[in-house]
Structures are given as structure tokens and as C-alpha cells.
Amino acid sequence: MNEAVVPRAGTWPRGPFATIAIGVAVVVALNLLAANVALPPLPEPLRLGPMLRVGIVVPIFFGVRFGPLVGFCVGAIGTLISDIATFGFFWNWEIGVGLVGAVAGSSTVMAGSLREGWWVYLATEIVRGAVAIIVGTGFATLTDVWVANLGWNDAISAEWIPTALYNLAWGVPLATMVNSAWWAARRRR
């Protein structure tokens, strides 16, 4: 009878490169698996295309857990690979999603001392995810003024606000749930 090979605890890859590789694989898998998921009609502010893109959760999680550099690399490289496989290459959007992970990770230093209780932890996770999404999508959409020759009004009203609202509606609750589950599992150890 064939038994599954289970690696010993010390044999799993460790370090930032392994962490980035795992995060990138998760972003790509989530984006590609969700690429063909049709969404039901959404209210006007959340209507930003027919696709479900839950991969925004991963750079937030990896940024919060492993720091801004890992969060940036996971977001930028994972989005680059999944976008090339589905949409094409848009450098400003890859950097924008990378910034989501970096901002979520850099706020770890600012909010690190506040992680004493469950409710404080949950509140900081929500704020960190929201600020990261607003900054990252803001960079991507505002650089479309030069990259895609959009006017400022179109970049803000047609891209930034709907994209930020869409990612806030999907990303913040999911990232909060994932980070909260991680926190709860770590507390039990």
C-alpha cells in the first residue's frame, strides 16, 4: 500500500524567497481560478467588470505577516503572472497591487504595539487593509493618466473610486477573516 510522504517539520522551505514563492503561487491560483467566475449584478458603485478577483487578499496577508518587501513582491509578481495569463501586462497595475502588500506590511511597525487584544487587532487589520487598497489602487489608476492617456476626471471617477470600492468590498472582509484566523491559530499555540 502506498503511503503519502509527509515531510518532516524542519524540511519545509523557509526564508523570504520561499515565502514570496508561496504567496505568488497563491495569488496566481486565486486570480486564475476566479477569472471565469461570473458575478451577479452588483450595485452601481461596485460594478467593475464581471470577474471576481479575490487575489487582493494575498498581498495584504503576506504584507501584514511577513513585512512590506514580501508583501510588495507577492502582490507585484503574482499579479504580473496572472495578468499576463489573462489580460496582458500593465506595469502600473502590477506595482499598484505590490503597493497594497507593501503598505499593509509597513503599517505593521505603526500598529505593532496595538496588538494586545482581539478587538484592537481586528480594528487594526481592517484599517491596514483599507489604507493599503486605497493607496495601491490610487497609484495604479492615477498613473493611467500617462499610461492609458486618461483624463484626471476619468482616472479618479471611472477607475480609482470604483476599483477601490470593489477591492474594499471584497478584499477587506476576506483579508480580515484570513488574518484573524491566523492570529487565532497563533494564540492557541
Legacy VTK file of the C-alpha trace (Angstrom):
# vtk DataFile Version 3.0
C-alpha trace
ASCII
DATASET POLYDATA
POINTS 189 float
0.000 0.000 0.000
1.342 3.448 -0.941
1.508 5.868 1.914
1.654 9.589 1.447
5.046 11.083 2.015
4.828 13.674 4.763
7.860 15.919 5.092
9.367 16.456 8.488
8.716 19.825 10.116
12.267 21.054 9.511
12.259 20.273 5.776
9.753 22.905 4.615
11.377 25.792 2.747
11.963 28.863 4.872
13.070 32.397 4.286
11.807 35.312 2.247
12.248 33.691 -1.173
10.208 30.644 -0.215
7.578 32.885 1.376
7.396 35.036 -1.760
7.158 31.960 -3.994
4.296 30.548 -1.927
2.482 33.901 -1.907
2.922 34.371 -5.661
1.579 30.882 -6.304
-1.483 31.613 -4.166
-2.152 34.956 -5.923
-1.857 33.358 -9.356
-4.016 30.394 -8.389
-6.767 32.560 -6.881
-6.781 35.006 -9.797
-6.807 32.289 -12.444
-9.396 30.153 -10.664
-11.671 33.134 -10.154
-11.108 34.549 -13.658
-14.188 32.842 -15.073
-16.485 33.276 -12.079
-19.372 35.474 -13.152
-20.680 37.862 -10.555
-24.343 38.629 -10.014
-25.376 42.195 -10.793
-23.865 44.481 -8.186
-24.947 47.933 -7.025
-23.595 50.748 -9.202
-20.523 51.666 -7.088
-19.332 48.048 -7.072
-19.890 47.360 -10.761
-16.328 46.979 -12.031
-16.377 44.230 -14.579
-17.824 40.764 -14.446
-14.900 38.998 -12.785
-14.235 38.075 -9.192
-10.658 38.951 -8.241
-10.066 37.818 -4.670
-6.289 37.712 -5.082
-6.076 41.177 -3.479
-6.305 39.405 -0.115
-2.971 37.648 -0.529
-0.622 40.674 -0.700
-2.417 42.166 2.303
-1.977 38.952 4.291
1.667 38.434 3.283
2.477 42.105 3.870
0.979 42.053 7.357
2.568 38.718 8.282
5.985 38.928 6.625
6.698 42.618 6.037
6.471 45.210 3.293
9.104 43.741 0.954
7.461 40.314 0.900
4.006 41.910 0.542
5.192 44.040 -2.385
6.851 41.119 -4.194
3.880 38.802 -3.664
1.441 41.408 -4.987
3.527 42.637 -7.930
4.891 39.302 -9.160
1.655 37.381 -8.552
-0.406 39.991 -10.371
2.135 40.158 -13.187
1.936 36.423 -13.829
-1.853 36.180 -13.547
-2.406 39.318 -15.649
-0.121 38.090 -18.439
-2.128 34.850 -18.452
-5.473 36.704 -18.616
-5.308 40.427 -19.569
-1.796 41.416 -20.549
0.993 43.416 -18.948
0.202 46.752 -17.288
3.223 47.741 -15.194
1.408 50.374 -13.168
-1.242 47.894 -12.013
1.395 45.327 -11.036
3.180 47.977 -8.958
-0.163 49.162 -7.548
-1.014 45.700 -6.228
2.538 45.416 -4.935
1.976 48.666 -3.057
-1.104 47.123 -1.464
1.131 44.473 0.110
3.870 46.974 0.982
1.528 49.457 2.665
-0.192 46.669 4.613
3.236 45.449 5.709
4.713 48.826 6.547
1.815 49.597 8.830
2.905 46.600 10.914
5.525 48.815 12.528
2.978 51.545 13.268
0.321 49.199 14.667
2.611 46.573 16.192
2.251 47.766 19.758
-1.537 47.800 19.498
-1.914 44.035 19.104
-2.830 43.349 22.682
-6.460 42.326 22.368
-8.716 40.700 19.837
-10.843 43.766 19.068
-7.850 46.064 18.757
-6.173 43.531 16.466
-9.303 43.233 14.318
-9.680 47.020 14.048
-6.054 47.494 13.010
-6.388 44.747 10.381
-9.415 46.447 8.852
-7.718 49.841 8.763
-4.465 48.396 7.386
-6.242 46.580 4.580
-8.378 49.584 3.668
-5.469 52.053 3.600
-3.360 49.606 1.571
-6.111 49.153 -1.020
-6.739 52.896 -1.343
-3.021 53.682 -1.787
-2.305 50.797 -4.187
-5.324 51.340 -6.405
-4.726 55.087 -6.266
-1.217 54.647 -7.669
-2.403 52.302 -10.422
-5.356 54.389 -11.524
-3.686 57.792 -11.294
-0.709 56.615 -13.359
-3.218 55.600 -16.031
-3.357 59.338 -16.793
0.001 58.827 -18.538
-0.044 55.101 -19.292
-3.556 54.892 -20.783
-3.957 58.589 -21.704
-6.913 59.045 -19.380
-8.034 62.420 -18.135
-7.750 63.127 -14.424
-11.511 63.055 -14.006
-11.798 59.657 -15.727
-8.875 58.238 -13.755
-10.480 59.254 -10.481
-14.196 58.768 -11.123
-14.133 55.881 -13.605
-11.192 53.888 -12.260
-9.954 54.800 -8.764
-13.243 55.137 -6.924
-14.924 52.032 -8.443
-11.747 49.923 -8.170
-11.108 50.983 -4.587
-14.732 50.371 -3.589
-14.745 46.987 -5.314
-11.497 45.896 -3.647
-12.618 47.288 -0.294
-15.905 45.374 -0.548
-14.174 42.066 -1.360
-10.665 42.481 -0.024
-11.030 43.981 3.426
-13.539 41.441 4.798
-11.651 38.491 3.309
-8.244 39.767 4.452
-9.655 40.424 7.917
-11.013 36.883 8.116
-7.731 35.331 6.933
-5.571 37.451 9.267
-7.949 36.861 12.172
-7.840 33.109 11.622
-4.035 33.271 11.539
-3.987 35.334 14.725
-6.366 32.948 16.491
-4.327 29.909 15.428
-1.102 31.542 16.662
-2.713 32.424 20.006
-3.666 28.773 20.574
-0.054 27.616 20.282
LINES 1 190
189 0 1 2 3 4 5 6 7 8 9 10 11 12 13 14 15 16 17 18 19 20 21 22 23 24 25 26 27 28 29 30 31 32 33 34 35 36 37 38 39 40 41 42 43 44 45 46 47 48 49 50 51 52 53 54 55 56 57 58 59 60 61 62 63 64 65 66 67 68 69 70 71 72 73 74 75 76 77 78 79 80 81 82 83 84 85 86 87 88 89 90 91 92 93 94 95 96 97 98 99 100 101 102 103 104 105 106 107 108 109 110 111 112 113 114 115 116 117 118 119 120 121 122 123 124 125 126 127 128 129 130 131 132 133 134 135 136 137 138 139 140 141 142 143 144 145 146 147 148 149 150 151 152 153 154 155 156 157 158 159 160 161 162 163 164 165 166 167 168 169 170 171 172 173 174 175 176 177 178 179 180 181 182 183 184 185 186 187 188
